[in-house]
Amino acid sequence: KILWEHPVSEVSGKKGNNDSATPSPVTDGTKVIFLFGTGDLLAYDMDGKELWKRNIQKDLGRWNYQWLYGASPLLYKGKLYVQVLHRDVNEANWGEPKPGEPLADSYLLAIDPLTGKDLWKVVRPTDAKVESHEAYTTPTPWERPAGTQLLIAGGDCITGHDPETGKEIWRAGGWNPRKENSWRLVASPVTWE
């Protein structure tokens, strides 16, 4: 039984088996937050009343994904984390950046889930090539005695970040030593112990 529903956007995309509704919603039991491949980010209370709405692409710049955006946000300890790991040029450009072409940064964004306002944005550089910049992974918290880190996988590497500031703590790679152009990551990391 549907309890409530709302239109979100006039825009919808579909490419292959992916569409704009691919990211999973998140909840803390008092609100539910939806992120769409259009960049629309919305929060509702449990009765369906809109709390806030924004569009990350309009606020921070166009996303460059060949098969549309598909990462889910992470709601963790009072912050909403959204990663945008995308190619540095428009996805219509299948090759290397053209001279003078503006480049787009990949980034990790922390948002206040109560207001939808940005807390911080950290650029996440990579030396990946073309399509290998793109990732559909979800940020993963790694709780350990020395402190929690956020794990971000994509762009030919995995990185550990401070969840309070987004600062990169470490980086590991090596699974794309020949720098293949189309080795994007889809699966998110998992942790244990």
C-alpha positions as CSV (number, residue, x, y, z in Angstrom):
1,K,0.0,0.0,0.0
2,I,1.5,3.3,-1.0
3,L,1.4,5.8,1.9
4,W,2.6,8.8,-0.1
5,E,4.3,9.8,-3.3
6,H,5.6,13.0,-4.9
7,P,6.9,14.0,-8.3
8,V,10.6,14.8,-8.1
9,S,11.8,16.1,-11.5
10,E,10.7,16.8,-15.0
11,V,13.8,15.1,-16.2
12,S,14.4,11.3,-16.2
13,G,17.2,9.4,-17.8
14,K,17.6,5.9,-18.9
15,K,20.8,4.3,-20.3
16,G,21.1,0.5,-20.6
17,N,19.8,-1.0,-17.4
18,N,20.5,2.2,-15.4
19,D,18.0,5.1,-14.8
20,S,17.8,8.2,-12.7
21,A,16.2,6.3,-9.8
22,T,19.2,3.9,-9.3
23,P,20.6,5.4,-6.1
24,S,18.9,3.9,-2.9
25,P,17.2,6.1,-0.4
26,V,18.5,6.4,3.2
27,T,16.7,7.0,6.4
28,D,17.4,7.5,10.1
29,G,13.9,6.6,11.1
30,T,12.7,10.2,11.3
31,K,13.3,11.3,7.7
32,V,14.0,9.7,4.4
33,I,16.5,11.2,1.9
34,F,16.4,10.5,-1.9
35,L,19.2,11.1,-4.4
36,F,18.5,10.8,-8.1
37,G,20.8,10.6,-11.1
38,T,19.4,14.0,-12.1
39,G,21.2,15.5,-9.1
40,D,18.0,16.0,-7.3
41,L,18.4,15.5,-3.5
42,L,15.3,15.6,-1.3
43,A,14.4,14.9,2.3
44,Y,10.9,14.0,3.6
45,D,9.6,13.2,7.0
46,M,7.9,9.9,7.5
47,D,4.5,11.3,6.6
48,G,5.8,12.5,3.2
49,K,6.1,16.2,4.1
50,E,9.0,17.8,2.2
51,L,11.8,19.0,4.5
52,W,14.2,20.4,1.9
53,K,15.1,20.0,-1.8
54,R,18.1,20.9,-3.9
55,N,19.9,19.8,-7.1
56,I,23.6,19.0,-6.6
57,Q,24.4,19.4,-10.4
58,K,22.8,22.9,-10.5
59,D,24.7,23.8,-7.3
60,L,28.1,22.3,-8.0
61,G,28.3,21.5,-11.7
62,R,27.3,18.9,-14.3
63,W,28.1,15.2,-13.7
64,N,29.9,13.3,-16.5
65,Y,28.8,9.7,-16.5
66,Q,28.5,7.6,-19.6
67,W,25.8,5.3,-18.0
68,L,24.2,7.9,-15.7
69,Y,24.9,8.5,-12.0
70,G,24.3,5.4,-9.8
71,A,26.0,5.8,-6.4
72,S,23.8,5.8,-3.2
73,P,24.4,8.3,-0.5
74,L,25.5,7.3,3.0
75,L,23.7,8.7,6.1
76,Y,26.1,8.2,9.0
77,K,26.4,9.8,12.4
78,G,24.6,13.0,11.6
79,K,26.0,13.6,8.1
80,L,24.9,12.7,4.6
81,Y,27.8,11.8,2.3
82,V,27.6,11.9,-1.4
83,Q,30.4,10.9,-3.7
84,V,30.7,12.1,-7.3
85,L,33.4,10.1,-9.0
86,H,33.0,11.0,-12.7
87,R,35.2,11.6,-15.7
88,D,36.9,14.9,-15.9
89,V,35.3,15.8,-19.3
90,N,31.8,15.6,-20.8
91,E,30.9,11.9,-21.2
92,A,30.3,12.6,-25.0
93,N,34.1,12.9,-25.2
94,W,35.2,9.3,-25.4
95,G,38.9,10.1,-25.4
96,E,41.4,12.2,-23.5
97,P,40.6,15.9,-22.7
98,K,41.0,18.2,-25.6
99,P,43.4,21.2,-25.2
100,G,41.6,24.0,-23.4
101,E,38.6,21.8,-22.5
102,P,37.5,22.6,-18.9
103,L,38.0,19.7,-16.5
104,A,35.6,18.6,-13.8
105,D,36.8,17.3,-10.4
106,S,35.6,14.2,-8.7
107,Y,34.7,14.9,-5.0
108,L,33.3,13.7,-1.7
109,L,30.5,16.0,-0.3
110,A,29.2,16.1,3.3
111,I,25.7,17.6,3.7
112,D,23.7,18.5,6.8
113,P,20.8,16.0,6.6
114,L,18.5,18.4,8.6
115,T,18.9,21.4,6.2
116,G,20.4,20.0,2.9
117,K,23.3,22.5,3.2
118,D,26.9,21.6,2.3
119,L,29.2,21.1,5.3
120,W,32.3,20.5,3.1
121,K,33.4,19.4,-0.3
122,V,36.8,17.6,-0.8
123,V,38.2,17.1,-4.3
124,R,39.4,13.5,-4.9
125,P,42.1,13.5,-7.6
126,T,42.9,10.5,-9.7
127,D,45.2,9.5,-12.5
128,A,42.6,7.2,-14.1
129,K,41.9,7.5,-17.7
130,V,38.6,8.4,-19.4
131,E,35.8,6.1,-18.3
132,S,37.8,4.6,-15.5
133,H,37.2,7.9,-13.6
134,E,33.6,6.9,-13.2
135,A,32.4,4.8,-10.2
136,Y,29.0,3.7,-9.0
137,T,30.2,2.7,-5.5
138,T,28.8,3.9,-2.2
139,P,30.9,5.4,0.6
140,T,31.5,2.8,3.3
141,P,32.2,3.6,7.0
142,W,35.1,1.6,8.5
143,E,34.8,1.6,12.2
144,R,38.1,0.7,13.9
145,P,39.7,1.3,17.3
146,A,42.0,4.0,15.8
147,G,39.0,5.9,14.5
148,T,36.4,5.7,11.8
149,Q,37.2,6.3,8.2
150,L,35.1,6.6,5.1
151,L,36.2,4.3,2.3
152,I,35.7,5.5,-1.3
153,A,36.4,3.2,-4.2
154,G,36.8,4.3,-7.8
155,G,39.1,6.1,-10.2
156,D,41.5,3.2,-10.1
157,C,42.0,3.4,-6.3
158,I,40.4,3.1,-2.9
159,T,40.9,5.9,-0.4
160,G,40.3,6.3,3.4
161,H,38.9,9.7,4.5
162,D,38.3,11.5,7.8
163,P,34.5,11.6,8.2
164,E,34.7,14.9,10.0
165,T,36.7,16.8,7.4
166,G,36.8,14.6,4.3
167,K,40.6,14.8,4.4
168,E,42.3,11.8,2.6
169,I,44.2,9.7,5.0
170,W,45.5,7.0,2.7
171,R,45.2,5.7,-0.9
172,A,45.8,2.3,-2.5
173,G,45.5,1.2,-6.1
174,G,47.2,-1.2,-8.5
175,W,44.3,-3.1,-10.1
176,N,44.5,-1.1,-13.3
177,P,48.3,-1.0,-13.9
178,R,48.0,-0.5,-17.7
179,K,45.6,2.4,-17.1
180,E,42.8,0.9,-19.2
181,N,40.2,3.4,-20.2
182,S,37.1,1.5,-19.3
183,W,37.7,-0.1,-15.9
184,R,35.0,1.8,-13.9
185,L,34.1,0.4,-10.5
186,V,30.6,-0.7,-9.6
187,A,30.9,-2.8,-6.4
188,S,31.4,-1.0,-3.1
189,P,34.0,-2.0,-0.5
190,V,33.1,-4.0,2.6
191,T,34.9,-4.1,6.0
192,W,35.5,-6.5,8.8
193,E,37.3,-6.6,12.2
